Amino acid sequence: MKNILITGCSRGIGFETVKRFTNTLDVNIFAISRNLKGLKKLKKECNQINKKANIHIISADLSEFSLVNNIISDLKAQLNGKLDGIIHNAGYLIKKDFNKLSFKDLNDSFNINCFAPFILTQKLIPIFSKNIHVVSISSMGGVQNSQKFPGLSLYSTSKGTLITLTQCLAEEYKNTGFKFNCLALGAVQTEMLNKAFPDYKAPVSAAEMGEFIVNFYSHGAQYFNGQVIPVSMATP
Ligand SMILES: NC(=O)c1ccc[n+]([C@@H]2O[C@H](COP(=O)([O-])OP(=O)(O)OC[C@H]3O[C@@H](n4cnc5c(N)ncnc54)[C@H](OP(=O)(O)O)[C@@H]3O)[C@@H](O)[C@H]2O)c1
């Protein structure tokens, strides 16, 4: 049975990804988010799909780095074996004109979109299984030479760091069996997209993207390492 850690599971793409995992594979899922209500709802829905689904919910704020060791201990206490996957999905979007962005905005964005996946990966390496697949969820906005949008300079810059991190880790660990890949998503219908583009209707639902992420986690490591894959029908 695979042990997979997924961040940002209380709603949106993370929520739907966990549901698709329990539908398709024999997995132990460790689901992290702050909102306990959303996580409990997720666990309930997963158990309705598959009574045997093992969903361990961890309510934690990933920007509280002083608590990262607690998250790791919590995880290790419940983990039987090693970690076979991480989906770095939690994300934070702020839409603001560049000249209005504050230092707090910078901290909030980089804490979740950059530092949390960086630190979590670093701390979890000792419990990686030899064939772990780490999938980071970035954005088309963070891809070099992609179309950019006013008000999203901080979001796109911070998501760009996940792309670079993926490529660096794939190189640094190329002599192990670890695989690091990054999915750069286009528009997916979620709360985050509504915040960025209120009047826009995305061509892809969170459930559809969740399905794609599960497939990519399951098969992508056989064909890709250190790659950034645009998963985009459209950006607004
Ligand atoms: N939707 C799109 O069009 C789109 C496009 C490109 C990329 N993406 C990326 O896809 C990923 C999922 O996005 P989404 O659209 O599903 O967003 P969403 O609906 O806003 O969900 C974001 C998730 O991240 C979690 N999160 C945020 N801050 C956190 C913190 N401090 N600690 C722990 N968890 C935290 C939230 O949980 P809590 O609030 O409960 O903590 C929530 O479950 C993100 O990385 C996003 O950047 C989305």
The ligand as an SDF file (V2000), in Angstrom:
LIG
                    3D

 48 52  0  0  0  0  0  0  0  0999 V2000
   -7.4570   26.8460   -9.7910 N   0  0  0  0  0  0  0  0  0  0  0  0
   -6.6300   27.2120  -10.7550 C   0  0  0  0  0  0  0  0  0  0  0  0
   -7.0410   27.7310  -11.8130 O   0  0  0  0  0  0  0  0  0  0  0  0
   -5.1450   27.0170  -10.5820 C   0  0  0  0  0  0  0  0  0  0  0  0
   -4.3150   27.3820  -11.6520 C   0  0  0  0  0  0  0  0  0  0  0  0
   -2.9520   27.2010  -11.5320 C   0  0  0  0  0  0  0  0  0  0  0  0
   -2.4340   26.6340  -10.3820 C   0  0  0  0  0  0  0  0  0  0  0  0
   -3.2540   26.2980   -9.3490 N   0  0  0  0  0  0  0  0  0  0  0  0
   -2.6350   25.7180   -8.1620 C   0  0  0  0  0  0  0  0  0  0  0  0
   -3.3320   24.5420   -7.7700 O   0  0  0  0  0  0  0  0  0  0  0  0
   -3.2440   24.3670   -6.3500 C   0  0  0  0  0  0  0  0  0  0  0  0
   -4.6460   24.1730   -5.7660 C   0  0  0  0  0  0  0  0  0  0  0  0
   -5.3780   25.3500   -6.0420 O   0  0  0  0  0  0  0  0  0  0  0  0
   -6.9680   25.4850   -5.8610 P   0  0  0  0  0  0  0  0  0  0  0  0
   -7.4300   26.2220   -7.0480 O   0  0  0  0  0  0  0  0  0  0  0  0
   -7.5770   24.1950   -5.4770 O   0  0  0  0  0  0  0  0  0  0  0  0
   -6.9820   26.5260   -4.6250 O   0  0  0  0  0  0  0  0  0  0  0  0
   -7.9740   26.7220   -3.3890 P   0  0  0  0  0  0  0  0  0  0  0  0
   -9.3340   26.2880   -3.7430 O   0  0  0  0  0  0  0  0  0  0  0  0
   -7.7500   28.1100   -2.9130 O   0  0  0  0  0  0  0  0  0  0  0  0
   -7.3560   25.6900   -2.3000 O   0  0  0  0  0  0  0  0  0  0  0  0
   -6.0960   25.9570   -1.7450 C   0  0  0  0  0  0  0  0  0  0  0  0
   -5.7740   24.8940   -0.7170 C   0  0  0  0  0  0  0  0  0  0  0  0
   -4.5080   25.2470   -0.1020 O   0  0  0  0  0  0  0  0  0  0  0  0
   -4.6520   25.1800    1.3160 C   0  0  0  0  0  0  0  0  0  0  0  0
   -3.8120   26.1450    2.0200 N   0  0  0  0  0  0  0  0  0  0  0  0
   -3.7060   27.4680    1.7710 C   0  0  0  0  0  0  0  0  0  0  0  0
   -2.9330   28.0450    2.7090 N   0  0  0  0  0  0  0  0  0  0  0  0
   -2.5430   27.0640    3.5640 C   0  0  0  0  0  0  0  0  0  0  0  0
   -1.7510   27.0270    4.7470 C   0  0  0  0  0  0  0  0  0  0  0  0
   -1.2210   28.1580    5.2720 N   0  0  0  0  0  0  0  0  0  0  0  0
   -1.5580   25.8430    5.3810 N   0  0  0  0  0  0  0  0  0  0  0  0
   -2.1250   24.7050    4.8990 C   0  0  0  0  0  0  0  0  0  0  0  0
   -2.8730   24.6740    3.7790 N   0  0  0  0  0  0  0  0  0  0  0  0
   -3.0910   25.8430    3.1230 C   0  0  0  0  0  0  0  0  0  0  0  0
   -6.1280   25.5040    1.5640 C   0  0  0  0  0  0  0  0  0  0  0  0
   -6.5610   24.8970    2.7960 O   0  0  0  0  0  0  0  0  0  0  0  0
   -6.8980   25.7200    4.1500 P   0  0  0  0  0  0  0  0  0  0  0  0
   -7.3950   27.0630    3.7560 O   0  0  0  0  0  0  0  0  0  0  0  0
   -7.8910   24.8390    4.8330 O   0  0  0  0  0  0  0  0  0  0  0  0
   -5.5970   25.7550    4.8980 O   0  0  0  0  0  0  0  0  0  0  0  0
   -6.8330   24.8320    0.3780 C   0  0  0  0  0  0  0  0  0  0  0  0
   -7.1510   23.4930    0.6880 O   0  0  0  0  0  0  0  0  0  0  0  0
   -2.5420   25.6070   -5.8080 C   0  0  0  0  0  0  0  0  0  0  0  0
   -1.1780   25.3370   -5.6110 O   0  0  0  0  0  0  0  0  0  0  0  0
   -2.7080   26.6210   -6.9430 C   0  0  0  0  0  0  0  0  0  0  0  0
   -1.6860   27.5960   -6.9390 O   0  0  0  0  0  0  0  0  0  0  0  0
   -4.6070   26.4740   -9.4220 C   0  0  0  0  0  0  0  0  0  0  0  0
  1  2  1  0
  2  3  2  0
  2  4  1  0
  4  5  1  0
  4 48  2  0
  5  6  2  0
  6  7  1  0
  7  8  2  0
  8  9  1  0
  8 48  1  0
  9 10  1  0
  9 46  1  0
 10 11  1  0
 11 12  1  0
 11 44  1  0
 12 13  1  0
 13 14  1  0
 14 15  2  0
 14 16  1  0
 14 17  1  0
 17 18  1  0
 18 19  2  0
 18 20  1  0
 18 21  1  0
 21 22  1  0
 22 23  1  0
 23 24  1  0
 23 42  1  0
 24 25  1  0
 25 26  1  0
 25 36  1  0
 26 27  1  0
 26 35  1  0
 27 28  2  0
 28 29  1  0
 29 30  1  0
 29 35  2  0
 30 31  1  0
 30 32  2  0
 32 33  1  0
 33 34  2  0
 34 35  1  0
 36 37  1  0
 36 42  1  0
 37 38  1  0
 38 39  2  0
 38 40  1  0
 38 41  1  0
 42 43  1  0
 44 45  1  0
 44 46  1  0
 46 47  1  0
M  CHG  2   8   1  16  -1
M  END
$$$$
